[in-house]
Amino acid sequence: VFFGLQYYLEEYLSVPLEPWMADEFLNMRRHILGVESSPEVEKKIRSLCALGYWPLEIKAVPEGKVVPVKKVLMTLTNTISGFGWAVGFLESLIIKEWYPTTTASCSRKYRKLVDRMFAATVDEDMYFLRDFSVHDFGYRGDGSEEGAMLTGAAHILSFLGSDTVPALSFVVRHYQANYKSMLMASVPASEHSVMCSFGRAGELGAFEHMLDLYPSGIVSIVSDTFDVYRVLTEFALRLKERILGRDGKTVFRPGSGNPEYIICGDPNAPEGSNEWKGAIRLLDEVFGSTVNKKGYKVLNPKVGLIYGDGMYFERYERTLKRLQDMGYAASNLVIGVGGILRNHSRDTMGFAIKATYVEVNGEQRDIEKDPVTDPGKKSHKGLLVLERDANGNYVTVDEVDWAREQTGELVTVYRDGQITRLYTWEEARANAAV
């Protein structure tokens, strides 16, 4: 899911270049390399800053578009003779587009799983819950505010549930999203410091306190501070009438241990024990359930379950399959995913920027990287175009001429300091939709 380039164009490449920047650059170069810049180098840098903008054309696939790996996603081409060297200066900046793109791709993979399991186990009138099935808990786990904005926005391309607050202002500012529409959503929720403050003996009072604070609507209460099984049995029974009489849903949130076992039960535990039953069956025993049109159990709408730790994709898939085998609909479970959405590197999907074409003294040269020790690092060659074949599949064609390079799926989004195409949030979400 190609996403995030628009931010870098607005935030970095749209900033005018000014003469003082040349002084700063040359001073830093002197400090790092330990040598004075040659007159030729100094002339190049001062000429660029005097020009006032990056002499580049950037073409890219539209924001949110889903493209297979190993296809060209963008091209950067120098527009003014004598500044060919400037393209390489931007590699380390533009390549960071890997981060929001990888997160967006990861979240979309979760969404495809959600859609598949809902189609199998959930009635269509409850499909709106898909948007909230995977909640972004990752704000505190990101490396920076900028990273949290980018990855938080990447997640809400596919889901609406998120606690990564900076994502909201990010999509409004950089993708013209409208506050009047639902862009992301969350609910009041306790966390461990709240529960611990009441003490082990006062944990039930902490639950009562949360219900007092939020007499209506959805409220999520962390349930594994001490003994999650006591919460799901003894506390649930003592709070049952209050929860059933409440105008809203009370969501129990465990988040420690093996998620699959906590939710679905540990098959290795003594049969009939709380550990063997798992959270879904324990809540069913206290609050009851109904059977939907597809034949799967749905918990009483007054209660819910969210699990917020360690739910990597394969474990989530296995958990939903076990719930299905146990006769429960996928809509009974919400998960929180944070660091897992962001636990990637540039190598996860093999992002790289390579030079493929140069002109030397007027001679056109198609160039490539092709190391004998690692064929996997072989690059594309020459002028590139991204096209669709007869079946609609994306293909990258190498070594095309300039006329063909002007065609295809890549759109010019930047030229000579100006952004030439901006995508709205609605466009990006539509492009990323399953």
Secondary structure, DSSP 8 states (H G I E B T S, - for coil): ----HHHHIIIIITS---HHHHHHHHHHHHHHHSS---HHHHHHHHHHHHH-S--EEEEE--TT----TTS--EEEEE-STT-TTHHHHTHHHHGGGHHHHHHHHHHHHHHHHHHHHHHHHS-GGGGGGGGGSEEE--GGGSSSHHHHHHHHHHHTTT--BB--THHHHHHHHHH---TTS---B---B--HHHHHHT-GGGHHHHHHHHHHH-SBS-EEEE--SS-HHHIIIIIHHHHHHHHHHSBS-EEEE--SS-HHHHHH--TTS-TTSHHHHHHHHHHHHHH-EEE-TTS-EEE-TTEEEEE-S---HHHHHHHHHHHHHTTB-GGGEEEEESHHHH---TTTTT------EEEETTEEEE-----TT-GGG----SS-EEEE-TTS-EEEE-S--HHHHTSSS-EEEEETTEE-----HHHHHHHH--
